[in-house]
Amino acid sequence: MEADPAAKRSRGEWFFLSNALKAALTQYRGLDPWIELQVPGKDVERVVLAVCCNGRPFSFFKRLPVDVCPEARLDAGLDVFGLTRMSLFTIPRLAWALLVSRAHTRWRNGRYFHDQPSFSLDCDVPLPLQVDGDYAGTIRKATMSLVRDGLRLHV
C-alpha cells in the first residue's frame, strides 16, 4: 500500500481490499502459524496473524465498520485477535465476519482475548508491524501493554 501512494489516494478502500486479499491468498493461506501469542494467565497460542485494538471499530470500508475486536473499548484493556490458520475458505468468511456478523471471535481457528493488560508476540521470522495503520518496520518480538489513564485531555 505504501509503495503506491497515488493508487492509495485514487482507489481508497478498494485498493486496501485488493491488497488485503492478495496478501491473504499469497502470503498467509495454508501457512503453519509463525507467531507465538502469549497472554498472561492463558495458554500460549500459535497464530498466523495477530491484530490488537483498544477501541472499535478497527477501520471502515466505505460506511461499514471493520470490527476486528468487537468487544474493544477505550476505557478497558487491550483486545487481541489471531487466526491459527487461514484457508481459501477463511478469506470470504473473514470479510463477512469483520463487516457484518462479528462471528470470527468464536471460530475454532480464531483466538480472541478481551480486556488484557498486556500480551507478547514472538515470531519465528521477522514480520512487518503496523501501528495505527503505519508501517513501523519488522519485528521478531514485541510486548504490547496498556498504560491506564495514559492520555489526559484538558479543554
C-alpha atoms as one frame of an Amber mdcrd trajectory, in Angstrom:
protein
   0.000   0.000   0.000   2.690   2.471   0.995   4.678   1.671  -2.156   1.925
   3.177  -4.345   0.531   6.345  -2.688  -1.151   7.504  -5.926  -3.234   4.303
  -6.152  -3.971   4.534  -2.436  -5.388   8.056  -2.938  -7.308   7.308  -6.124
  -8.773   3.878  -5.269  -9.070   4.285  -1.487 -10.775   1.380   0.271 -10.816
  -0.761  -2.895  -7.022  -0.544  -3.121  -6.754  -1.649   0.513  -9.182  -4.539
  -0.086  -7.360  -5.777  -3.187  -4.022  -5.691  -1.323  -5.506  -7.459   1.706
  -6.960 -10.215  -0.493  -3.699 -10.586  -2.395  -1.741 -10.897   0.860  -4.240
 -13.394   2.312  -4.092 -15.566  -0.811  -0.338 -15.424  -1.380   1.320 -14.832
   1.995  -0.964 -16.271   4.693  -3.097 -19.033   3.143  -2.028 -22.514   4.184
   0.875 -21.379   6.356   1.822 -23.024   9.590   1.415 -20.472  12.376   4.628
 -18.471  12.765   3.694 -16.202  15.668   3.592 -17.255  19.310   0.918 -15.208
  21.089   1.230 -15.152  24.856  -1.440 -13.567  27.024  -0.667 -13.605  30.776
  -2.550 -16.406  32.512  -3.577 -18.107  29.237  -2.133 -20.939  27.165   0.372
 -19.885  24.507  -1.267 -19.841  21.074   0.412 -20.194  17.674  -1.216 -17.852
  15.126  -0.704 -16.794  11.511  -1.607 -13.170  12.237  -2.479 -11.017  15.219
  -4.396  -7.737  15.470  -4.540  -5.621  18.632  -7.182  -2.970  19.341  -8.032
  -0.723  22.247 -11.135   0.729  20.620 -13.528  -0.042  17.858 -14.049  -0.127
  15.012 -10.601  -1.030  13.712 -11.307   0.887  10.486 -14.041   1.494   7.922
 -14.728   0.080   4.475 -16.859   2.750   2.843 -19.545   3.228   5.524 -19.175
  -0.225   7.082 -17.173  -0.581  10.299 -14.392  -3.187  10.153 -14.712  -4.748
  13.588 -11.660  -6.949  14.236 -12.089  -6.722  18.018 -15.828  -6.153  18.528
 -15.637  -6.011  22.337 -12.752  -3.493  22.483 -13.415  -0.335  24.488 -11.325
   2.757  25.045 -11.939   2.519  28.793 -10.816  -1.133  29.002  -7.620  -3.086
  28.370  -6.250  -4.372  25.076  -8.080  -6.820  22.846  -6.149  -9.117  20.534
  -7.449 -11.358  17.750  -5.456 -14.044  15.965  -6.064 -16.811  13.448  -4.412
 -20.198  13.896  -4.757 -20.980  10.190  -6.068 -19.371   7.038  -7.519 -21.413
   4.199  -9.058 -20.315   0.928 -12.475 -20.613   2.615 -11.419 -18.467   5.574
 -10.898 -15.370   3.431 -14.510 -14.654   2.347 -15.800 -15.761   5.763 -13.412
 -13.332   7.447 -14.528 -10.465   5.223 -18.189 -11.182   6.100 -17.397 -11.542
   9.796 -15.372  -8.316  10.011 -18.028  -6.291   8.209 -21.300  -7.935   9.274
 -21.547 -10.927  11.610 -18.665 -10.405  14.111 -18.604 -14.238  14.485 -14.836
 -14.590  13.864 -14.081 -14.212  17.574 -15.859 -17.549  18.209 -14.360 -19.584
  15.352 -12.392 -22.772  16.037  -9.373 -21.208  14.320  -9.903 -17.786  15.925
  -8.315 -16.653  19.177  -9.796 -13.618  20.893  -8.686 -12.120  24.180 -10.616
  -9.197  25.636  -9.570  -6.546  28.164  -5.969  -7.675  28.655  -3.319  -5.529
  30.393  -0.627  -6.867  28.040   0.425  -9.642  25.687   3.539 -10.589  23.767
   4.357 -11.825  20.298   7.357 -13.986  19.436   7.774 -14.525  15.680   9.711
 -17.343  14.018  10.852 -14.921  11.301  10.944 -11.102  11.128   7.426  -9.895
  10.337   6.018  -6.460   9.466   4.460  -4.404  12.247   1.865  -1.695  11.727
   0.878   0.843  14.360  -2.300   2.828  13.667  -2.073   1.775  10.018   1.501
   2.956   9.526   4.346   0.571   8.773   6.727   0.523  11.760   9.364  -1.933
  10.493   9.843  -5.643  11.096   9.904  -7.398  14.447  10.807 -10.776  15.916
   9.490  -9.990  19.412   7.079  -7.420  20.777   5.240  -6.766  24.009   2.079
  -4.705  23.895   0.876  -3.186  27.133  -1.684  -0.613  28.103  -0.882   2.394
  30.254  -4.134   3.067  32.107  -5.103   6.751  32.209  -2.093   7.428  29.971
  -3.912  10.108  27.978  -5.483  13.157  29.516  -7.419  15.796  27.633  -7.610
  19.307  29.012 -10.084  21.681  27.401
